Amino acid sequence: MNDLFGTTSGPKAKTGTDDGYSAKDIEVLEGLEPVRRRPGMYVGGTDEGAVHHLAAEMLDNSMDEAVAGHASFIDVSLEAGNFLTVRDNGRGIPVDPHPKFKNLSALEVILTTLHSGGKFGGKAYETSGGLHGVGSSVVNALSETLEVEVARDRVLWKQSYARGKPQTRLVNAGPVQNRRGTTIRFKPDPQIFGDLQFSPARLYKLCRSKAYLFRGVQIRWSVDPSLLKAKDETPAEAVLHFPGGLRDSLEEDVGTTPRVAPIWAGEADFPGRAGKVEWAVAWLDDVDGFLHSYCNTVPTAQGGTHEAGFRAALLKGLRAWADHRGNKRGANVTTEDVSGSLAAKLSAFVREPQFQGQTKEKLTSPEAARLVEATLRDRFDHFLAGDPASADNLLAAMIERAEERMRKRELKDAPRKSATRRLRLPGKLTDCTSEDTARTEIFLVEGDSAGGSAKQARDRATQAVLPLRGKILNVASASTEKLRQNQELKDLVEALGCGVGERFDRSKLRYGRVIIMTDADVDGAHIASLLMTFFYRELPELVRQGHLYLAQPPLYRLTQGAKSVYAMNDDDRTRKMKAFKPGVKVEVSRFKGLGEMPPSALKDTTMDPARRTLLKVLTPPEERARTNDLVESLMGRRPELRFQFIQERARTVDIEEVDS
């Protein structure tokens, strides 16, 4: 079991070579076997969503043919036995021998080889949804059976597969007239997906959304009536074709919901770049909206860069309109306000898009944000200028949302205003969002550098950070006037909110834990001592009631190869060095301060409640007199008492030479 700093307990690792691990244990997966072993890496799992992802991959391939201008219709048919057929009248997958695999047709290469297809070079498709080149082969690998027919040059070709492996050679089935394109019929493998079945309603919805996304395609849907339930509204047959594109889709979704401005819709090519964007936007009246986005007809449920560019164009356009109308309140409008009541559909066609993961739920192409924003911005400006009355109404609605947002924030922050009104300088209090005192804590750190690392490492919900400048005032030896004028301590008291001395009110304490987090060296210990003295003298009840803690950051990081552990001090370093493999160099890094620690390391070792160590500062009632004497001796105004303390204990101190 790992302890806080990475050491392990239990049997020691073997250091020799006779460990039973050799070349024979290295397994090489060939062909489509990786897909069957780890389907989740390719389709997101083995649940119902993954089953329908197979259908989406096949439909995307046919949609790519339609978007490229080579197909005008797609047939999607669900049969009994969980068989799905997708057919298009596109060019048909090439069947001639592949130049790299001369014994295999291009069709077989595409269906049996990962990362193969016509969408990498950009010659066959300017834009495509199946960029990764694994769609067809993954569907083949995860299908119990898959049958393919290709009609090219008036010849029909056929081949069948089982669990990714060819069951027949590519067969010339003879001449055909008035037919071209690709037909794929497959059944998801029960060995992978169990008894999960295609949902007619879900497939119909998928087909409908694809038809909306490309107004030039006609999707012909059919399903075996025996698969439909009595109350199922899914039609057995339908021809899906929407000349209005996304506008038609948005009109259907929004219905008669009141709007503050007319629908803004259109499509445009990207300036100087292959690809285009289509959009439909409505702002609803006091109703939360939605944004459904797509890239190359693939739904991007988690958004991405095209959405960022879309929102940026809307925000900048509204702010520019406010400036044009002389409305200064428009500067308060943010993306949050614009998006709140926005009901929108956005479809971008991008060349060689980059997605997050094979399931393609988030677009990460950096240029998409710039292209979408540049394309939409001028057109949005023209939309607003073309209907000033509607534009003013829309701006007024956005300003109302912005002002309502700010009012809510003021109400939420009201209990904290007294503690934060004077802490607005860089490097001062960075508050947490929770108001639950039982869960919140504040870290007191030395300086802006350590404060910066702590702010990045913290949990924003429950952890606040207050950097203090250098060594604070020693309250045990300072005059009352100096104490009253000290800004650092005044900031600290205001942040805590509970008052000091006789004015201390525990019910107003804003944080359940007050954590002193200083460097793990002598200077850090000195600063911690000064802070503990302050709390002991000025907020003794806070200490007595168990709210004060000391963080325990490491002083060293010990690294050997990929293994790193942390050591609290010199003794801990010596002890942990013994756990490393002998004869191999151990790199020892000494942290000069918390500001030098990477935020991730600071979080893992010192700030994460699940892994850190805290020391609670206690003052037992029976030790009160002794504690008073000790604080007075070490921190008070009489230096002779400190001198006496040192003299009495000098012989017990071990002096260790440290290499400079």
C-alpha positions in Angstrom: 0.0 0.0 0.0 1.4 3.4 -0.9 1.8 5.9 1.9 1.6 9.7 1.5 5.0 10.1 -0.2 5.1 7.0 -2.4 6.9 4.5 -0.3 5.5 1.0 -0.2 5.0 -1.6 2.4 4.8 -5.4 1.8 7.3 -7.7 0.0 10.3 -6.1 -1.6 10.5 -6.1 -5.4 12.8 -8.6 -7.0 16.0 -7.1 -8.2 17.4 -9.9 -10.3 16.4 -11.1 -13.8 14.9 -14.5 -12.8 11.4 -13.2 -12.3 9.6 -15.3 -14.9 9.0 -12.3 -17.2 10.6 -12.8 -20.6 10.0 -12.2 -24.4 7.5 -15.0 -24.5 5.2 -12.9 -22.3 5.1 -10.1 -24.9 1.9 -10.5 -26.9 1.5 -9.0 -30.3 -2.1 -8.5 -31.5 -2.5 -8.5 -35.2 -5.2 -7.4 -37.6 -8.4 -6.5 -35.9 -7.7 -8.5 -32.7 -7.0 -5.3 -30.7 -10.5 -4.1 -31.5 -12.2 -7.3 -30.2 -9.9 -7.4 -27.1 -10.5 -3.7 -26.2 -13.7 -2.5 -28.0 -14.1 0.3 -25.5 -11.1 2.0 -27.0 -12.8 2.3 -30.4 -16.6 2.6 -29.7 -16.6 3.8 -26.1 -17.7 0.5 -24.4 -20.0 -2.4 -25.0 -23.3 -0.8 -24.0 -26.3 0.3 -26.1 -24.5 3.5 -27.1 -21.6 1.4 -28.5 -24.0 -0.7 -30.6 -25.5 2.4 -32.1 -22.0 3.8 -32.6 -21.5 1.0 -35.2 -24.6 2.2 -37.1 -23.4 5.8 -36.9 -20.0 4.8 -38.4 -21.6 3.1 -41.4 -24.0 6.0 -41.9 -21.2 8.5 -41.6 -19.3 6.8 -44.5 -22.3 7.1 -46.8 -22.9 10.7 -45.6 -19.3 11.5 -46.6 -20.1 10.3 -50.1 -23.2 12.5 -50.2 -21.4 15.6 -48.8 -18.6 15.1 -51.4 -21.3 15.2 -54.1 -21.2 11.6 -55.2 -24.4 10.2 -53.6 -27.9 11.6 -53.5 -29.6 9.0 -51.4 -28.9 6.6 -48.5 -31.1 3.6 -47.6 -31.1 2.5 -43.9 -33.0 -0.7 -43.2 -33.4 -2.6 -39.9 -34.4 -6.2 -40.2 -35.4 -8.9 -37.8 -32.5 -10.7 -36.2 -30.7 -7.4 -35.4 -29.4 -6.9 -39.0 -28.8 -3.4 -40.2 -28.3 -2.5 -43.9 -26.8 0.8 -45.1 -26.7 1.5 -48.8 -25.8 4.5 -50.8 -25.5 5.4 -54.5 -22.0 6.8 -54.2 -18.9 5.8 -56.1 -18.6 2.5 -54.3 -15.5 1.3 -52.4 -12.6 0.6 -54.8 -12.2 -3.2 -55.5 -9.0 -3.1 -57.5 -5.8 -4.6 -56.0 -4.2 -2.3 -53.4 -0.7 -1.2 -54.5 0.8 -2.0 -51.1 -1.1 -5.2 -50.5 -1.1 -6.7 -54.0 -2.9 -9.9 -52.9 -5.7 -7.9 -51.4 -8.4 -5.7 -52.9 -8.7 -2.1 -51.6 -12.1 -3.2 -50.2 -10.6 -6.0 -48.1 -7.8 -3.7 -46.9 -10.4 -1.1 -45.7 -12.5 -3.7 -43.9 -9.6 -5.6 -42.2 -6.9 -3.0 -41.6 -7.0 -0.2 -39.0 -6.3 3.3 -40.2 -6.9 2.6 -43.8 -9.3 4.5 -46.1 -9.6 7.4 -48.5 -9.9 10.2 -46.0 -6.3 10.8 -45.0 -4.8 12.4 -48.2 -7.7 14.8 -48.8 -8.0 13.9 -52.5 -11.0 11.6 -52.2 -12.8 13.7 -49.6 -12.3 17.4 -48.7 -14.2 16.9 -45.5 -15.3 13.6 -43.8 -16.8 12.4 -40.5 -14.8 9.1 -40.6 -11.3 10.7 -40.4 -9.7 8.2 -38.1 -9.9 5.5 -40.8 -11.1 2.8 -38.4 -14.8 3.0 -38.8 -15.5 0.3 -41.3 -12.8 -2.0 -40.0 -14.1 -1.6 -36.4 -17.6 -2.4 -37.4 -16.4 -5.4 -39.2 -14.3 -6.6 -36.2 -17.3 -6.2 -33.9 -19.9 -7.8 -36.1 -20.9 -11.5 -36.0 -21.4 -11.3 -39.8 -20.9 -8.5 -42.3 -21.8 -8.7 -46.0 -20.7 -6.1 -48.5 -21.8 -5.4 -52.1 -20.1 -2.8 -54.3 -21.5 -1.7 -57.6 -18.8 0.0 -59.7 -18.5 0.4 -63.4 -21.7 -1.6 -64.0 -20.2 -4.6 -62.2 -21.4 -6.0 -58.8 -18.9 -7.3 -56.3 -19.6 -9.3 -53.2 -17.7 -10.5 -50.1 -18.7 -11.8 -46.6 -16.9 -11.6 -43.3 -17.3 -13.1 -39.8 -15.9 -11.3 -36.7 -13.6 -9.3 -39.0 -12.2 -12.2 -41.0 -13.0 -12.8 -44.7 -15.2 -15.9 -45.3 -15.1 -15.6 -49.0 -12.9 -14.0 -51.6 -14.1 -10.9 -53.4 -16.5 -12.3 -56.0 -17.6 -10.8 -59.3 -21.4 -11.3 -59.2 -21.9 -10.1 -62.8 -23.0 -7.0 -64.6 -25.6 -4.6 -63.2 -27.5 -1.8 -64.8 -28.6 1.5 -63.2 -26.9 0.7 -59.9 -23.8 2.0 -58.2 -22.5 2.5 -54.7 -21.9 0.5 -51.5 -24.2 -1.7 -49.5 -23.2 -3.1 -46.1 -25.3 -5.4 -44.1 -24.1 -6.4 -40.6 -25.1 -7.8 -37.2 -23.4 -6.7 -33.9 -21.6 -9.6 -32.4 -23.4 -11.1 -29.3 -20.0 -12.2 -28.0 -19.1 -8.5 -27.6 -22.5 -6.9 -26.9 -24.6 -9.7 -25.5 -28.3 -9.5 -26.3 -28.3 -5.7 -27.0 -30.5 -4.9 -29.9 -30.7 -1.9 -32.2 -33.4 0.6 -31.2 -35.7 1.6 -34.1 -36.4 4.9 -32.5 -32.8 5.7 -31.9 -31.8 4.8 -35.4 -34.6 6.8 -36.9 -33.6 9.8 -34.8 -30.0 9.4 -36.1 -31.1 9.2 -39.7 -33.3 12.3 -39.2 -30.5 14.4 -37.7 -28.2 13.4 -40.6 -30.8 14.4 -43.2 -31.1 17.8 -41.5 -27.3 18.3 -41.6 -27.0 17.9 -45.3 -30.0 19.3 -47.3 -28.7 17.6 -50.5 -29.3 14.1 -49.3 -32.4 11.9 -49.1 -32.3 9.2 -46.4 -34.8 6.4 -47.0 -35.7 4.7 -43.7 -37.4 1.3 -43.2 -37.8 -1.1 -40.3 -39.4 -4.5 -40.0 -42.8 -3.7 -38.5 -42.4 -6.6 -36.1 -39.7 -4.7 -34.3 -41.9 -1.7 -33.5 -43.8 -1.6 -30.2 -47.4 -0.7 -30.0 -46.8 2.8 -28.6 -43.7 3.4 -30.8 -44.1 6.6 -32.8 -41.3 5.5 -35.2 -42.6 5.0 -38.7 -42.0 1.7 -40.5 -41.0 3.7 -43.6 -40.0 7.3 -44.2 -38.2 9.5 -46.7 -36.2 12.1 -44.9 -35.2 15.1 -46.9 -35.1 18.7 -45.5 -34.3 21.4 -48.0 -34.3 24.0 -45.2 -31.5 22.2 -43.4 -30.8 23.3 -39.8 -33.5 26.0 -39.9 -36.1 23.2 -40.4 -34.6 21.2 -37.5 -34.6 24.2 -35.1 -38.1 25.2 -36.1 -39.2 21.7 -35.1 -37.4 21.7 -31.8 -38.4 25.2 -30.7 -42.0 25.0 -31.9 -44.1 27.9 -30.6 -41.8 28.9 -27.7 -41.7 32.7 -27.4 -38.6 34.3 -28.9 -36.9 37.7 -28.4 -35.7 37.8 -32.0 -36.3 36.1 -35.3 -34.4 33.0 -36.2 -31.0 33.7 -37.7 -29.9 30.9 -40.1 -27.6 30.5 -43.0 -24.5 28.7 -44.4 -21.2 30.0 -45.8 -17.9 28.7 -47.0 -14.8 29.3 -44.9 -12.7 32.2 -46.3 -9.7 30.9 -48.1 -10.1 27.3 -46.7 -11.9 24.2 -47.7 -15.0 23.6 -45.6 -18.1 25.5 -44.5 -20.4 26.2 -41.6 -24.2 26.1 -41.3 -26.1 27.6 -38.4 -29.6 28.3 -37.1 -30.1 30.4 -34.0 -33.1 31.5 -31.9 -33.1 33.3 -28.6 -35.9 32.2 -26.3 -37.8 34.4 -23.9 -37.0 33.4 -20.3 -36.4 29.8 -21.3 -33.1 27.9 -21.0 -31.8 27.0 -24.5 -29.4 24.5 -26.0 -26.6 24.2 -28.5 -26.4 21.1 -30.7 -23.2 21.0 -32.7 -21.8 18.7 -35.4 -18.6 18.4 -37.3 -18.7 16.8 -40.7 -22.2 15.5 -39.7 -20.8 13.8 -36.6 -22.6 14.9 -33.4 -20.1 16.7 -31.0 -22.0 16.2 -27.7 -19.1 17.7 -25.7 -18.7 20.7 -28.0 -15.3 21.9 -28.9 -13.5 24.6 -30.8 -16.2 25.2 -33.4 -18.6 26.0 -30.5 -16.0 28.3 -29.0 -15.7 30.3 -32.3 -19.5 30.4 -32.6 -20.0 31.8 -29.1 -17.2 34.3 -29.7 -18.8 35.6 -32.9 -22.2 36.1 -31.1 -20.7 37.8 -28.1 -18.5 40.2 -30.1 -21.3 41.0 -32.4 -23.7 41.9 -29.6 -21.1 44.0 -27.8 -20.3 45.8 -31.1 -24.0 46.5 -31.6 -24.3 47.9 -28.1 -21.3 50.1 -28.8 -22.9 51.3 -32.0 -26.2 52.1 -30.2 -24.3 53.9 -27.4 -25.4 51.4 -24.8 -22.6 51.1 -22.3 -24.4 48.4 -20.3 -23.7 46.0 -23.2 -20.1 45.7 -22.0 -21.4 43.7 -19.1 -22.8 40.9 -21.3 -20.7 37.7 -21.3 -20.7 34.4 -23.1 -22.8 33.0 -20.3 -25.5 35.5 -20.9 -25.6 35.0 -24.7 -25.6 31.2 -24.3 -28.2 31.1 -21.5 -31.4 31.5 -23.7 -29.7 30.5 -26.9 -31.4 27.7 -28.9 -29.0 26.8 -31.8 -27.8 24.2 -34.3 -24.3 24.5 -35.6 -22.8 22.3 -38.3 -19.2 22.7 -39.4 -17.5 20.9 -42.3 -13.8 21.0 -41.5 -10.9 19.4 -43.5 -8.9 16.9 -41.5 -10.7 17.6 -38.2 -9.1 16.5 -34.9 -11.4 14.9 -32.3 -11.0 13.9 -28.7 -11.1 10.2 -28.8 -12.4 7.7 -31.4 -16.0 8.4 -30.4 -15.5 11.9 -31.8 -17.7 13.7 -29.2 -15.5 16.8 -29.0 -13.8 18.7 -31.7 -10.3 19.9 -30.9 -9.1 21.4 -34.2 -7.6 24.8 -33.2 -8.3 26.4 -36.5 -12.0 25.6 -36.3 -12.6 28.3 -33.7 -10.9 31.0 -35.9 -12.7 29.8 -39.1 -16.2 29.7 -37.5 -15.8 33.0 -35.8 -14.4 34.8 -38.9 -17.2 33.3 -41.1 -20.1 34.2 -38.7 -19.0 37.5 -37.3 -19.6 39.7 -40.3 -22.9 37.9 -41.1 -24.1 38.4 -37.6 -23.3 42.1 -37.8 -25.4 42.3 -41.0 -28.2 40.4 -39.4 -28.4 42.8 -36.5 -28.1 45.9 -38.7 -30.7 44.6 -41.1 -33.4 44.6 -38.4 -32.5 47.2 -35.8 -35.7 46.8 -33.8 -35.1 43.1 -33.3 -31.4 43.7 -32.6 -32.3 46.2 -29.9 -34.8 43.8 -28.4 -32.2 41.0 -28.4 -29.6 43.3 -26.8 -32.0 44.4 -24.1 -32.8 40.8 -23.3 -29.1 39.9 -23.0 -28.4 42.9 -20.8 -31.3 41.9 -18.5 -29.7 38.4 -18.2 -26.4 40.0 -17.4 -27.8 42.2 -14.7 -29.7 39.3 -13.2 -26.6 37.3 -13.2 -24.7 40.0 -11.4 -27.5 40.5 -8.9 -27.4 36.8 -8.0 -23.7 36.9 -7.6 -23.9 39.9 -5.3 -26.5 38.1 -3.1 -24.3 35.0 -3.1 -21.2 36.9 -2.2 -22.9 39.2 0.4 -21.8 37.1 3.4 -18.2 37.4 2.1 -18.1 41.1 1.2 -16.9 42.2 4.6 -14.0 39.8 4.3 -13.0 40.6 0.8 -13.7 44.3 0.1 -10.1 45.3 0.9 -8.4 42.3 -0.5 -8.4 43.1 -4.1 -4.7 43.5 -4.8 -2.9 40.8 -6.8 -1.7 38.0 -4.6 -4.4 38.5 -1.9 -7.3 36.4 -1.0 -8.5 33.9 -3.6 -11.8 32.6 -2.1 -13.6 29.3 -2.5 -17.1 29.1 -3.8 -18.7 27.0 -1.0 -20.2 28.7 2.0 -20.4 25.6 4.1 -17.9 26.2 6.9 -17.7 22.6 7.7 -16.2 21.9 4.3 -14.1 25.0 3.6 -10.5 25.7 4.5 -8.1 28.6 4.0 -4.3 28.2 3.3 -2.0 30.9 4.6 1.1 30.9 2.5 4.2 33.0 2.2 4.4 35.3 -0.8 2.9 35.5 -4.3 5.0 32.7 -5.7 3.8 30.1 -3.2 0.4 31.6 -3.5 0.4 31.1 -7.3 1.2 27.4 -6.9 -1.4 27.0 -4.2 -4.1 28.6 -6.3 -3.4 26.2 -9.1 -3.3 23.2 -6.8 -6.4 24.0 -4.8 -10.0 22.7 -5.0 -11.8 25.9 -6.0 -15.0 24.7 -4.3 -13.6 24.3 -0.7 -10.1 25.7 -0.6 -9.2 29.4 -0.3 -5.6 30.8 -0.5 -4.3 33.9 1.3 -0.7 34.8 0.5 1.1 36.8 3.2 4.1 39.1 2.5 7.2 37.7 4.2 7.5 37.3 7.9 4.5 38.7 9.7 4.6 40.9 12.8 5.6 39.1 16.0 2.5 40.0 18.1 4.1 38.8 21.3 6.7 41.6 21.2 5.0 44.3 19.2 3.1 47.2 20.6 -0.7 47.5 20.4 -0.3 50.4 17.9 1.9 48.3 15.6 -0.5 45.5 15.7 -3.4 47.7 14.9 -1.6 49.2 11.9 -0.3 46.0 10.4 -2.0 45.5 7.1 -1.1 41.8 6.6 -2.8 40.8 9.9 -5.8 43.1 9.2 -6.2 41.3 5.9 -6.0 37.9 7.6 -8.6 38.9 10.3 -11.0 40.2 7.7 -10.6 37.1 5.6 -11.5 34.9 8.6 -14.5 37.1 9.4 -14.8 36.0 13.0 -13.1 39.0 14.8 -10.3 38.9 17.4 -10.0 39.1 21.1 -13.2 39.8 22.9 -15.0 40.4 19.5 -14.3 36.8 18.4 -17.5 35.1 17.2 -17.1 31.5 16.1 -20.4 31.6 14.3 -18.9 34.1 11.8 -15.8 32.0 11.1 -15.8 31.5 7.3 -13.5 28.4 7.2 -13.6 25.2 9.2 -9.9 24.8 8.9 -7.2 27.5 9.0 -4.1 25.9 7.6 -0.6 27.4 7.9 1.3 26.2 4.8 4.9 27.4 4.8 8.2 26.2 3.3 9.7 23.0 4.8 12.9 24.8 5.9 14.0 27.0 8.8 12.5 30.2 7.4 9.2 28.4 6.9 9.3 27.2 10.5 9.9 30.7 11.7 6.9 32.1 9.7 4.7 29.3 11.1 5.8 30.1 14.6 4.9 33.8 14.1 1.5 32.8 12.8 0.8 30.4 15.6 1.8 33.1 18.1 -0.7 35.4 16.4 -3.5 32.9 16.6 -2.6 31.9 20.2 -2.6 35.5 21.4 -5.3 37.1 19.3 -7.7 34.2 18.4 -7.1 31.7 21.2 -10.7 30.3 20.9 -10.0 29.4 17.3 -7.0 27.3 18.5 -8.8 25.8 21.4 -11.8 24.7 19.3 -9.5 22.9 16.9 -9.6 25.1 13.8 -5.8 25.7 13.4 -3.6 23.3 11.4 0.0 23.0 10.1 0.5 21.6 6.6 3.4 19.2 6.0 5.0 19.9 2.7 8.0 17.8 1.7 11.5 19.1 1.6 13.0 16.6 -0.9 11.9 14.7 -4.0 13.9 11.5 -4.6 13.8 10.1 -8.2 15.1 6.9 -9.6 14.0 6.2 -13.1 10.2 6.5 -13.3 9.8 6.2 -9.5 9.6 9.4 -7.4 8.9 9.7 -3.7 8.9 12.7 -1.3 10.8 13.1 2.0 9.8 15.5 4.8 13.2 16.2 6.1 16.8 15.0 6.2 16.0 12.0 8.4 13.1 11.0 6.2 15.3 11.4 3.2 17.9 9.0 4.7 15.3 6.5 5.5 13.6 6.5 2.1 16.9 6.4 0.2 17.3 2.8 1.6 14.2 1.7 -0.3 15.7 2.4 -3.7 17.4 -0.1 -5.9 21.1 -0.2 -4.9 23.7 0.7 -7.5 21.4 3.0 -9.5 21.8 6.7 -9.1 19.0 8.5 -7.1 18.4 12.1 -8.1 17.7 14.3 -5.0 15.9 17.6 -5.5 15.6 20.0 -2.6 12.6 22.3 -2.8 13.7 25.9 -2.0 10.1 26.8 -1.4 6.5 26.0 -2.1 6.6 28.3 -5.1 9.2 26.0 -6.8 6.9 22.9 -6.4 4.8 22.1 -9.4 1.1 22.6 -8.6 0.4 18.9 -9.2 3.1 17.9 -6.7 1.9 20.5 -4.1 -1.7 19.2 -4.5 -0.7 15.5 -4.2 1.6 15.9 -1.2 0.2 18.8 0.8 -3.3 20.0 -0.3 -5.4 17.0 -1.3 -7.4 15.9 1.7 -7.2 12.3 0.5 -3.3 12.2 0.6 -2.0 15.0 2.7 -0.9 15.1 6.4 -2.1 17.9 8.7 -1.0 18.6 12.2 -3.7 20.1 14.4 -2.4 22.8 16.7 -3.8 22.2 20.2 -3.5 23.9 23.6 -4.6 21.4 26.2 -6.2 23.2 29.2 -3.9 21.5 31.6 -0.9 22.9 29.7 -2.1 26.4 29.4 0.3 28.0 32.0 3.3 26.1 30.5 2.2 27.2 27.0 2.0 30.8 28.1 5.5 30.7 29.6 6.9 29.0 26.5 5.4 31.6 24.1 6.6 34.5 26.3 10.1 33.0 26.5 10.5 32.3 22.8 8.5 35.1 21.2 8.1 37.8 23.9 9.8 41.2 24.4 12.6 39.9 26.7 15.5 38.6 24.6 17.3 37.3 27.7 14.6 34.6 28.1 15.4 33.3 24.6 19.1 33.4 25.3 18.5 31.4 28.5 16.4 28.9 26.6 19.1 28.4 24.0 21.9 28.0 26.7 19.9 25.4 28.5 19.3 23.3 25.4 22.5 23.9 23.3 24.1 20.7 24.3 21.1 18.7 23.0 21.4 20.1 19.5 23.1 18.0 16.8 25.0 20.1 14.2 25.2 18.5 10.8 27.4 19.8 8.0 25.5 20.3 4.8 27.2 20.5 1.4 26.8 24.0 -0.1 
